């Protein structure tokens, strides 16, 4: 597993002395360190809904309507199937930092992946141009 603190875990073409690190190298290490500091994360999405019921004389049909809710829905995938759980306002307050952490991890991981691709492309001299832009090799 990649350890951002170990210079030897990088491919030889990317290994650099500590005094000659480029800002992207530092940013990758910083992102990996930040991700490692997160203690809990809950996947999925949250929605807060207010709904109408089917009773014709209910307050939700009044003018103006007074909708039922809030219903806090946590939706995620488990074994390839979508699962939804209703949360209480207290549960939402308790777990909101974990939902926020999951979103932070997704953003940081996307940035880390992009920086890593750039580093690999630079170290190997690769180009990621679409085939329509590449020169023919004839």
Buried (B, 14 or more C-beta within 10 A) or exposed (E): EEEBEEBEEBEEEBEEEEEEEEEBBEEBBBBBEEBEEBEEBBBBEBEEEEEBEEEEEBEBBEEEEEBBEEEBBBEBEEEEEEEEEEBEEEEBEEBEBBBEBBEBBEEBEEEBEEBBEEBBEEBEEEEEEEEEEEEEEE
